[in-house]
Amino acid sequence: MNPTLTPELDLFREELRGLLARPEVGAELAALADTPVEDRFPARTYRLLGEHQMLAPAWPRRYGGRDATSAHAAIVQEELSAHGIPDMPFINTITNAGALLLFVADAAQKARFLPSLAAGLATMVVLYTEAEAGSDLASLRTRAERAEDGWRLYGAKWYAVQVRRAGYAVVAARTSERGRAAAGITLFLVALDDPGVTVSLVESLYPDPFYEVLLDGVHVPSSDVLGPVDGGWFVLAAALAIERTGVDYIAKATSWLEIVARQVEALDDPVLSDRLASLQTQAAAGRVLAWRMVERQQQGDLNAEEAAMAKWFNSELCVKVARLALESGGPADDASVAMLREAPGLTLSAGGSEIMLGIIASSLGLGAAS
């Protein structure tokens, strides 16, 4: 039994399920099934959750939340996955960008951005990754140069998702070449409708379209610098640990396992049944691990090493589930193919598996983290 799941949290889950069971939610999901992947944004559902302060429940009430806890936020993630609701806008906007703003933005920035995000009226993305840097943030080459009343940004970000829908992005750029590479990074809030921003599709197997975002002299006012100048690395190090609780990954793996279980049961293959049972056991362990990270987060005791373990275990579990889905469903099964296309990206997001293993190894004294 998970001690985090109190009666109050059970009531919250039931309230959320009641909202997601409404006919308008089902109608929107049915309509989205026939649209291109990049257009599968459940706008009405997100607005419904926002109206009930359930999209970002852990945020303060003045910003559209409930003054609740990270456990409430984890329940939202679990239920979105369980109900088949596209969760990439939620992960980008609430879990990633929004949580970062809540952590480091000044009062004016929070008041300007957070209420519309929590209401489901706006979306935001993060732009960290670059083609040559991959998961090595210290190697990024996007640069920010001082300009009148602010900065100008130059560079290219790759493998970004949900960009065409978002109004703003959190962009990591280099502001100094002095000292350690990690020490010269700054975060900026960039308007994606700026004429200096060019967004292009990047061909990939991932089901959600990837984009390249070119920044050609984009002007960012000083008021849109997020956190301390040259201090972005340290801000992100803390924020990424929050992204790595593993809740979103185990929620995905669990919803996929339900589909795979039906496929395996129909085949009546003892070998596949044994593998399914093994993965279900791993999923149970992965959920306990993820919820332990949620507890740590609530206690203010979430550390990078344990978060890396949760992220690595549960994202790699998604890959295992996807492989079993393909073997039990076959290459003609759309659900199985979609899982196989999405799974590798899960091991890369919020830091690749190799990075996670490096962090874990370093904590055990087995070598330095990459």
N, C-alpha and C positions, 0 to 999 in steps of 0.2 A: 504494500500500500504506500502511495506517495504522500508524505505528510503535508506537502504544499497544497494538495487539493482539499481545501477546507469546505465546510457547508456553504459559506458565502461565495466561494469560487464556483461551486456546483450550481448555485442559483444564477450566477452570472452566465455560466455556460448555457443553462436552460433558456434564459432571456435571449441570449444571442441566437440560439437555435430557433427560437420562436420567430425572430426577425427574418432569419434566412429561410424559413419555411413559408414565408408569405408568397402568394401567387405571383406578384410582380417580379420577385427574384427568380422564380422558376421560368417565367416568361422571358426575362432578359437573357438567362443562360441558354434557353432554347434558341433564341434569335442569334446569339453570339456563335453558336456552333456552326452556323452557315457563313460566317464572315472570315476574312483572312486573319491569320494569327495576330498581325500587328494591330488590327482593329478590335481585338477582343478585350475591350476595356469595360468592365461592368459598372458604368458610371452611376446608374440609378441605385444599384446595390451599395456602392461605396457611399453615395449621398445618404441613403437610408441609415447606414451604420453611423455616419457622421452626425445625423440629426439626433441620434440617441446616444451620442458621445461614446460610441463603441468602436470606432475605427482606431483611435489612439487613446484607449482608456487610462493608460498609465501617465498621460500628460496632465498638467494642472488644468483645472476647470476654466481658468481664464484663457487658455489656449485651445479649448474644445475637447478636453479630456474629462476624466472622472476623479482625478487625484487618486487613482487606483495604483496597482503594482505591476511589476514586470510579469507576474503570473497571469494577470488578466490579459496582458498583451500576448502572452504565449497561447492562451486559450483562443484568442481571435485567430492567430496563425493556424492552429490546429483545425479549427472549424472551417476556415476558408478552404483549406486543402480537402477536408472531409466532404464538403459540399460541392467540390469541383469548381470553385470560383477562382478565376485567374488571379493569382496572388503576386505576380511580378510588380504591378504598380504599388501594391501594399508594401512589399519588401523594399523597393526602391525609395518610396516616399516616406513611409512611417518608420520602418525598421532601420534603414540606412541614413538617408539624408535628414529626416526629421529628428531622429535620435541624436544625430551629430549636432544639429542646431540647438536642441534642448540642452546638450552638454556644454557647448562652448560659445554659442551666439550671445551677443549683448542684448539688453532688454529691448532696444528698438528693433533689432533683427527678429527676435522671437515674436514680438507683437505684429510685425509686418508679415511674416511668413507662416507661422505655425497654425493660426486659426483656420486658414483656408485649406491647409493640408489635412488637418484633423476633421474638417467638415466634408472631405471628399470632393472639394471644388477645384483643387489644383493638385498637380503632381510635380515631383522634383526628382532628379537623378544625381548620381555621383559620377564624376569623370576623373578617375585616377590612372587607369591602365593605359599603357602605350605599347606600340608594336614591338619596340626594341627592348623595353624594360620588363614586360610581363608582370609577374607578381613582385618584382624587386622595385619597390617604390623609390628607394634611394637612387636608382638609376634613371629616373624620369628626366626628360629634356625639355618639356614645355617650360617656357620661361616667362617671367613677369618683369617688366621694366617700369621704373618710376616714370610717371607722367603728371601733367598738370591735374591737380585734384584727384590723384589716384594712380592707377596702373594700366599698362597695356599688356595683353597676354598674346603669346605666339607659340604655336605648337600643334600637335595632333594627338587626340585620344582615340583609342580603338576599343572594340568589343563592348560598346555601350548599348544598353537596351532602353526601350521606352522613351527615347530622346525626342521623337517627333511630337509626342503628346505633352512633354514637360515644358513648363514656363521658365524654370531656372535649373541650374546645375551647380553642384559643389565641385570646383575644379582645384586640383592640386598642381601647383606650378613652382618652379625654382626661382627664388628671389635672391639667392646668394651662392657663390662658389667658394666662399671661404670656409675653412675648417672641414669637418666631416660632412659628407654628402647629405646625410640625413638631416643635418642641422639647418639646411638652407631652403626648406620647403615651406610654402605658405598656402593657405586655403582661401578660395575666393568664391563669392556668389555671383554667377555669370548668367545674364539674361540670354536665353537661347534664341530670341528673336533679334538679337543685335546683328547688324549687317556684316560684321566681321566673323560671324559664325556660319560655317557651311557643314551641312550634315549629309553624308552619303551612305548608301547601303553597302554593307560588307557581306559578300556571299559566304554562307556557312551552312552546316547541317543543323545548327541549333534551331529549335522550333520558333523561338522568339527572335525576330530579326536583330542582327548586330549592325551597329553603325560606326562609321568613322566621323569624328567631329574635329574639324579644322578651326583653329583660332588664329585669326590673322589681324593682329592689332586690336583685339577687342578691348574697349575701354571699360574698366571697372572702377567705380568711385571708391574712395577710401572707406566710406561707410559700409561697403560690401566686402571688406576683408573679414574673414571669419577666423577669429582667434588671433593669437599673436603672430606678427611678421617673423618669419624664419622658424616658427614653432609648430608648423603643421604636422611634422613627423610624430611628435610626442602626443598631439591631440588625436591623430589617427590611430596610434598604437593603443590608446585607451578605448577609442570608439570601436575599433575592429574587434576587440575582445567581446564587446557587447553583441556584435553581429554573429559571433562564433559560438553562441550557446548551443547551437545544433537543433533548436526547436523547429525551424523552418525545414531543415533537411529530413528530420525524422517524421515530420508531418507529411512530407511528400512521399517518403518511403512507405509509410503506413497506408496511405491512400492507394499507392501503386500495388501494394501487397494484396489488397482486397480484390483488385482486378485479376492479378496473377493467380490468386487462390481459386477463383472461379474457372480459370483456364486449366489449371492443373487438375482440379477435381473432375473436369469433363474428360480429360485424357486417361485418368485412372492408371497413371504410370508410377510405380513405386519409387523409382529413382528420383523423378521430379518431385514427388510428394515428400521425400526425405529432405531434399534441398529446400523445399518450401518451408517445412517445419523448422529447419535450421535458421532460415532467414527471419521467420516469425519470432524465434527466440532472440535473435540478434536485435530485432526491432524493439522487443520488449526491454532489452538491456539498454539500447540506444535512447529510448524514451526516458528511462530512469536517469541516465547520464545527463541528458539535455535538461531535465527538470531539476537536477542537482545544480546545474549552472544557473538556472533561473533563481533558485534559492540563494545561491552565492551572490547573484546580482542584487537581489532584494536586501541582502545583508551588507552590501557594499564591499564584498570580499571576493569578487570575481577576478581571478588572475589569468594572465595570458596563456600559461601552460595548460591549465585544466580546460580552458575554452578551446584551445587548439586540439586537445584530445577529443572533445565532443564534436567539433566541426569535422575533423578527419574521419572519425568512426562513422558518423551518420551520413556524410556525403559519399564516402566509399560504399556504404550499404546501399545507397541509391543505385550505384553502378551494378552491384550484384543483383538487385531486384530487376533492373532493366534487362540484364542478360538472361535471367530466368524467364522473363516475360517474352523475350524473342524466341526462346527455345520452346516455350509452351504455346505461344500464340502464333508464331510463324511470321515471316517477313511480309505477309499480306495483311496482317492485323494492324490497323492504324494505331491503336492504343500502345501496342508493344513497340512499334517503330518510333512513336513520339517519345516514349520513355527512353529508348536507346539514344535518341538524338539529344535529349535534354541532360541526361545523367553526367556526361563528361564535364559539361559546363558547371555543374554543381560542385565538382571537385576543385574547380579553379576559382570560383567566386569567393570573395572575402579572404583570398590567399590560397594558393594551390596546396595540394596534399604534401608536396615536398617541403614547402615552407612550414606547414603545420608540423611535420615530422622533425624538421630542424629545430623548431621552438621546443618541442617535447624533449628531443635529445639534449639540447642545451640545458634544460632544467634538470636533467639527470646527470649532467656533467660529462656527457658523451661527445661534446663538440659545440662549436659556436653556431647559433642560428644564422641562416642565410640572410 
